Amino acid sequence: MKNLYWHVYQNLEKELLEIGETIFVVDNQLDVYSMRIADLLVRTCVEIEAVSKELYFANNGPIPRDKHPYFDQDCLGYLNKKWLLSKKKVYLSCASFFIKDSEMLEMIPLEKGHHFKKDLAKWMEAYHAVKHDRMENLGKGCLRNLIPAMAALYLLNIYLKDQVVSLHKDKNGDSYDWSFGSRVFSIKCHKADESVGKEFHYRKLEDYDECVYLAKQTDESHEEAAIQFNLLNEKISKTAQDKIPEIIVEKINSGELPFDEYLQENVNKLMPKMQSDIMVSVARQNGREFTKAIMGLEFEGVLNKNQY
């Protein structure tokens, strides 16, 4: 079923590229319209209806199939609430399109995609207009509406595929082709980091919500690094617990730390330095396995489902 939807998308994309062979696709051509473009817009949006419903039912949408939920307010609304689809960006990366319009180069195709009747996405408004009265609204069957509609279908298909991507050692995902085989669009992957703590914590950057994919440490490699981190941390804590009292006594005996009413205050001032010195010393002596685990971190790309 998943392959069927992607195959249909690829055929629609192929037709868009064929139009690009006839029309020199630049900014002042975006409002060019034709019966063929209008037909392709309608077929693209019919497919959006189908894929959005497939995703809705596959992800436990509350309205059953026999009640016929609306694809926009029900299906896309539900999916947006789960995954923030209305913030996800799709990039126009077609080598044969020469568009400079920033809103076309970086689209948020499902912004307002779940709205119903009022304040609709422009491509959806055009779809309803062309579907119900094509001759009267033929001018809305233009590239300016078709391209974002197809970007929306592309995005929904990526969510339907739900593919986990192996990035190996590439924590930024820079070496991977984030078009997923499209010749027109691509998406962005959120960068991972190499930090390891007692528990897994995903570090969100400012572009988290707009990224369709997230680079992250694989569970297996993170678990091994976390184990070594916790072991090293325990050694540091135990050493600090044993050594700091000894260091304080030595400093008192040597006269470096006066035994007077300011003793506790002076100890508190020295504490960060003593802890830091112990941490460095223990890490040098016992950090080999932790360093090895950090060097062994592997990364993968997962779909951004607002899970972190």
Secondary structure as UniProt FT lines:
FT   HELIX           2..22
FT   HELIX           27..29
FT   TURN            30..31
FT   HELIX           35..58
FT   TURN            59..60
FT   HELIX           65..67
FT   HELIX           71..76
FT   HELIX           77..83
FT   HELIX           85..87
FT   STRAND          90..92
FT   TURN            95..96
FT   HELIX           102..105
FT   STRAND          106..107
FT   TURN            109..114
FT   HELIX           122..132
FT   TURN            134..137
FT   HELIX           138..140
FT   HELIX           143..161
FT   STRAND          165..168
FT   TURN            171..172
FT   TURN            174..175
FT   TURN            178..181
FT   STRAND          185..186
FT   STRAND          189..190
FT   TURN            206..210
FT   STRAND          213..217
FT   HELIX           219..254
FT   TURN            261..262
FT   HELIX           263..286
FT   HELIX           288..295
FT   STRAND          299..303
//
